[in-house]
Amino acid sequence: MSALLYRGAEYSQQSPADTAAPVQLTYRRNSYLSNRSAAGHHTAPLTYRGNTYVRGVSYEEIAANWG
């Protein structure tokens, strides 16, 4: 395990990282799982002021497949 060096003092992690199971959340009658590993992997296109954005897709790929 690596150590952190801060202002000349060396620190090491005392406890392992939290690996808790996802928690089920409810908001406005919809259920969600708080799974952080899957967060941010949405592929749905978003439109803002007439421009379409897709996460992880370059503008060149969208322009090549337009039509």
N, C-alpha and C positions, 0 to 999 in steps of 0.2 A: 504494500500500500504506500502511496506517495505521501509526502509530508508537505505542509504549507510553511513557507518561510515568510514571516511578517515582522518587520522592524528588528531583524536579527534573532528573533525567537522562532523555534521550530514547533509546529503544531501538527498533531496527527488526528485522524477521525476516530472518535471513541465508540460510536455506535454505527451499525450498518445502515444503509439507505432504506427508507420506508418503502416496502413492497406490498402495501395493503391492497385488498381487493377493491374493485370499483364500487362506488356507492350509488344506489338508485335514487334519483332526484325526481320530484314531480313539480311541474310548473304549468299552471293553467290547464289542468287535466291531461297534460302530456308527460310521459315518463322518459327520463334520460339516464344514461349511465355515465358516471364521471370517470371516464377512461381517458386519461391524459395522453396515452400513446396514440390513440386514434384522433385526437383533437387536431384540427387544422388540416385534415386530409380530405377536404371537400372538393369535389370535381365539378360541382354545379357552376355554370357560368353566371357571373354577376354583371349587371348593366348599371352603369352610373353615367348620367348625362349623355346618354346615347352611345357610350363606349362599352364594349363587352370585354370583361376580364375573366380569365380562367386561371386558377392557381396552378403553377407548375408548367404552363404552356406558353411558349414564346409567341410574340406577335407574328413572327415569320410563319410559324406552323398554322396559326389561325388564318392568316392571309392565303396560304397555300391551299387550305381546305375550305375556303369560303365559296359558297355557291351551291 
